[in-house]
Every structure is written in structure tokens, then in C-alpha cells.
Amino acid sequence: MAGLLDIPAGLGPVRGRYAPSPTGALHVGNARTALLAWLQIRALGGAFVMRIEDLDRARNVKGGVEALLADLKWMGLDWDEGPESGPPGHVAATEGPCAPYEQSRREAIYEAALARLAEKGRVFECFCSRAEIAAAASAPHGPQDDGPRYPGTCLRLDAAGLAPRRASGRKAALRFCAAPGPLTFEDGLHGKVTIDVAETVGDFVVRRADGIHAYQLAVAVDDALMGITHVLRGDDLLGSTPRQLQILEALGLPAPRYFHVPLMVGADGQRLSKRKGDINLGWLREHGVKPQRLVAELARTCGLTDAKEIEPRELVAGFDVSKIARAPAGFDPARLSS
């Protein structure tokens, strides 16, 4: 079991990744993050990894993986490892040293991680429903979309308290015991960030009651075992970072450097989302928008270029994370045809 948590030898010193979920079409906000993550690693001369976060099968869209890979290739992005490696239009015979790159094929790895956490006493069974947690008197809401803070109900159960819950047939989730006190980390754009996980979120889920491994566990483990050194992602995941750092520390695995970039917002000022059906790359392709025009507009919103059209590779030489604009960027599709 321990071998599943070994990091492959010989990985390079700089490795980044983009990790989309096949739950819907890539919208322009997703594309912007992918572009920035790609530019960072290409500018540093590192390896870029494509990972598919498809654990929640019920939410995956049929053909979603193929569609998102096609969209990214259409933009002019490539990757060195992943479900399909190499430049746009090329399919390699092998995936790379950290295969598999789809989370749905990595469940044994996550179970090995949970077993190690259990040995260290860092996980416990939780039989609480969302409604029960929300009803707890001491449950203020956590950051972002995390819902109410977990009040620690099942953490306090002894064997006698667990027995009837197990016998009831209700499935248990596994929660990670959050370390008390504030955790400070250095973000590549925000500088020093301090968050108290125990105070804001509480003990958090690492395997759901339906058996699906939770985002926080899978992402932390995958980043470490794939040798990822740079994680560039949206500001909406800033609050997830201390949870992932706690998991990595408990597992004795290395942590990457994090860079959280401002999100793109729509005309309503709200962040773009797949659920809302915000404008996506498939729609742009169907309406004849040139990929170079989209790349130029995405780069413009980051403060990286004033060009009307540009290839991603033309942005590599002068790219520096510190140049990225720090405010959320609005997206106006009319600019793509102006």
C-alpha cells in the first residue's frame, strides 16, 4: 500500500498542471486560468500536466473529456503528460510517468492515503447529514461554498456512541481532523495568507458517505504524487489551500507553491460558471471566433497584451506572474468581434 504513495523518480524541478472537470463545457473563465497556468510553466521551462478531475461520475457529461481537450488544443495549448500528450492534434502512445491522469482511475491511491491518515488518527467516521450540521446552533457558515462549519459532533463519539449509528445502516463519511489554530502560507499573488481551518470550516470531508473521495483529498494527493511544484488556479480556491496543506503535512508529502489569480466575472458582476451556462469555448468556435482573438482578449484582461490577436506561445517570453492584474476581470463577448 505504501508504494501507491511514492513519488516517481526523475521528475523535473518545475511542474505545473491544469485540472478541469468534465462536468460541462469550458467557459472563458476556465480558459483564462488554463492559459495563465500554461504560460507560467512554459516561461519557466517546466513540464505541463493535464489532469482530469472526474471523480463525481454523476456530474460528468458524456464526451466531456474529449470536448475540453479539444477546446484547449483549439486555443493553442499543449501538455507534456496527461490523457493525450503532446502538441495539438497529437495523441501519444503513453501518458507519462505519473499515470493515470484521470482521478476516476486513481481511487486505490486515495484509499491508501486515507489508510495512512487513519494510522495517524487524523480521520474519523461522520454520520451527520447536511441538514443536521446546518441545524447545529454553533454552526456559522464557512468560506465560499463550504456551507456551515462542522461542529464536531461525531468526533466526540466513543465506541458506544458509534455502534448504534453503524447499526442503523446510515453510510458514514470520513472527515479529516483539522489542526487547531491559524495556518499561514505564502501565495504567489496574495503574499502571506492566514486562515484558521478549525475555526472557519472545522473537520472537513475527505470521503463522502456515497464513497466518492472528496476534492480536498484527491487534489492534494495528486499534486504531491505528480511532483507538481506550481499550482496556479482561481481565487475561489484560495480558502481550500490550508486544508490541502494540512492533508499533505499529515501524509508527509511535499506541498507545491500556490498562485491564486482573480476570476472573470459576467455582466452581473458574478463569477462565470458552468452551472449558469456562461459563454463557453464550444459556442465561440461554432460562431467563428478565431482562437488567437480569444487568447488576446483573455491576456488583455490580465494586463499582458494590447494585441488584437496572438498565439499563446507569443506570450511566453515576457510572462511574469507578478504582471497579472489583481482585480476580477469582466468579460464582454462583443469585444471578440470588434
N, C-alpha and C positions, 0 to 999 in steps of 0.2 A: 504493500500500500504506500509506503514511504516514497517509492520510486515515482509514483504519479505526481509527486510534488517537487520533483527535481527540475532545475532549470537546465535546458540543453547547453552543452559546452560550445564555445566558439562563436557565440552571438556577438555582433559588433557593439561598439561603445555607444552608438546613438541609434535609437529605435523608437519610432512613433507608430501611431495607429489611428485608424478611423473605424468605428464600430457601430454601423447602422442596424436598425431593427427592420425586418421585412413586414412591418405592420401597416404599410401604406406607402404611397408614392413619396419620394424625396421632395420636400418643398425647398424654396430658395434659401431659407434659414439653415436647413441641413447642408445644402450645397456650400454655403458660405463657410460653415465650420469645417467641412471636408477640405475645402480649398486652403484654408489657413493651416490646418494640421499638416497637409501635404507640403505646403510651402516651407513650413518650419523645418521639416525633416530633410527635404531636398536641399535647402540652403545650408544645412549642417552636414550634408553628405552622408546621411544615415539611411537606414532601411525603413521602408514604409510598409506597414502590415494592415491588411484588410481583415477584419473580424466581424462575423455575423452574430448579432445578439438575438437569437431566435428561440429562447427557452420557453416563452409563453406561446405554445403552439396554437392555442385557441384564438389568439390575436393575429397570427401570421396570415398574410394574404397569399393566395395561390399565385405562384410565379413572382412573388415579391422580391426574392433574392436576385433572380435574373434581371428584373426590371431596374433595381437600384444599381447593380453593377453596370448595366448598360448606360444608365444615366451618368454615372461617374466617368465612364470611358468617353462618353459623348462630350463631357466637359473638357477632356484632355488630361484627366488624372490617371495615374497608373500606380501599381503597387508591386512590391518585391516578393511578398508572401501573402497567401490567402486562398480563398476558394478557386480563384483564377488568377494566376500570377503573370506579371509581365506588362508590356505596353498595351494600349487599347487595341482590341482585335485579336490579341494573342492569348491562347489558353495553354498553360504549361502542363507537363505530364505529372509534376509533383507539386505539392502545396508549400513545402518549406519545412524547416527543422522543428517548428512548434505545432505542427498539425495534430489534430484537426482544428480548423479555424471557425467552425460553426459551434456555438455553445451547446446546441442540442446534441452534439456528439461528444461532449466533454463532461457528462454527468458523473462518470466514475471519478473524475478528478475532483469535482466539488464534494462528492461524498467522502473522499479521502481527506479533504480539508476539514470537513465537519467532524470526522473522526479524530483528527488531531486537536481540534478545538475542544472536543468533548474530553479528551485525555487531560487537557489543561483546565477543565472546569469552566470553560468560557461560554458554553451554550446550555440552554435548558428548554424543556417542553413547555409550550404555552397553549392552553385550551380556550383562551379568551376570543370572543368574536369582536368584530369591529364595533358593533353596537354596544357591547359590554364595556369596551375601552372608552368609547365616546361618552358613556353614561357615568363613568367614574368621576367623582367630584373633583379630584385633583388632576384632571387631565386637560391642561391648556393645549392649544394647537401648536404643533411643531412647525419648522420652517417649510416653505414651499408647499408641496402637495403631500406631505408626510402624514397629515391628519393629526389627531390628538396624541400627546405624549403618552407613552406606555407607563402605567402607574406601578408596575412591578408585581402585579397580582400573583402570577404563577411562580415567580422567582422565590417567593416566600413559602411555597408549599413543600412540606416534607413528604416522606413516603406514604404516610397515612392519608395525606390530602390529595396526593396524585392518584392513588389506587381507584377511587370511585370515578374519577374523570376518565381514566384509561378504560375502565369497565363500561362506561357509558357508550362507547363506540364513536365518540366525537374524535376526529382526527386532530392531532396536535401539530402546531407549527414549532419550529426551532427558533429561539431568539438568542442573540449574542449579548453577553453581559457587558454593557457599556462601562468603560472605566470612568470613575468619577473625576470631576474637575475639568478645567479648560484645557484644550489642546491647541497649540499654536503651530502653524506651518507657514512656509514661505510660498506664496503664489507668484508666478512669473509676471502677472499683470497687476494684481491687487496688493502685492507686498505681503506683510505679515497679516495673517488672518487667524483669529482666535474664536473657537466655538466649543461650547461645553455640550458634548453629545448626551451625557446622562441627564443634563438639565433640560435640554431642548427637545430631544427625541426619546430618550430613555433606551431601554434594552430593545434592540431592533431585530426584525425578522431576517434570518439567513436561509431558511427553507420554509416555504408556505405550507399550510395544512394540506393542500392538494398535492404536495410532493415536489412542486416546482422550486428550484433553487432561486433565491432572491437576487436581484440586480446587484446589491452591495457586495455579496459574497463572490458571485461569478466574475464581476468586473475586477475586483481586487486580485483574485487568484489568477485570472487570465493575464492581467498586466504584468504581474510578477513572473509567471512561468513563461511568458513570451519575451521576457527580457526588455519590456518597454521602459524606456528611460524618460520619455517626454509624452505627457498626456495633455493635448490641447482640446478643450471642449467648451460648451456653453456655460454662461454664468448661472444657469438654472441648476447646475450640478455642483456648484461651489459648496453647498451645505452637505453634500454626500462625501466630500473628501475626508473629513476627520473620521467618519465611520469606516471608510476603506483603509485609512491609515491604522486604525485600531485593529482591524482584522489582520492586516499584513504584519503588524508587530506581534500579535498573538501567535501567528503561524511561523514567525521567524523568517519572513520573506522580505526582499528589498522593496522599497517604495520608489515610484517614479517622481519626477518633477511635474508639477501641475501648472497649467496655464488656462485660466478661465476667461473667455472672451465675451464681450457684450452680445446680446441677442439681437436678431432682427425682429421688428415689430410691424404690424399692419397699419392700415389707416385708422383703426380704432385704438391704436397705442398698445395693443396687447401682443404678446409674443406670437409668432407664427406657429401653427400646429397642424399635424396631420388630421387630428380629430375635427378641426374646423374646416378642413378641405382647402387650406390656403394654397395659393398658386404653386404648382409643382413643375418639375423639370419635364415630365412627360407632356404636359399641356404646352409648355414653351416649345418643345420640339415639334409638336403637331402643328403649331401656329407659325412655324418657320423662323423662330428666333435663332440666330447664329450663336453657337456656344461661346465664341470669342466675345460677343456682345454681352452675354450674361456674365462671363468671367470679369470683364472690365467693370461692369456695374457693381458686382459683388466686391471687387477690390476697391472701387471708388468709395463705397460705404465704410471701408476700413481705413481710408486715408492713404491708400497705397499707390493710386494712379489716377490720372485725369484722362487716360486714353479712352476712346470710344469702343475700340475692340482690342483684345490682347489675348495671347495664349498663356496658359498658366506658367509654362517654362520661362517666359519672358519676365516674369515677376520674381524668379528665384534669386537672381544675383543680388538684388538690392533689398531682399526681405530681411526684416528685423522685427521680432515680436513687439519690441518697445514702440514701434511706429504705429501699431494698431490703435485706431480711435477708441476711446474708453467709454463713450456713450452708446446706448442702444441705437441701432440704425433703422430708419424707416425704409420700406421698400415700395417703390412706385412702378408697377409694370409698364406704365406708359413710357418710361424712360428707355425701355428696351427697343422702342420703335421710333424714338425721336432722333 
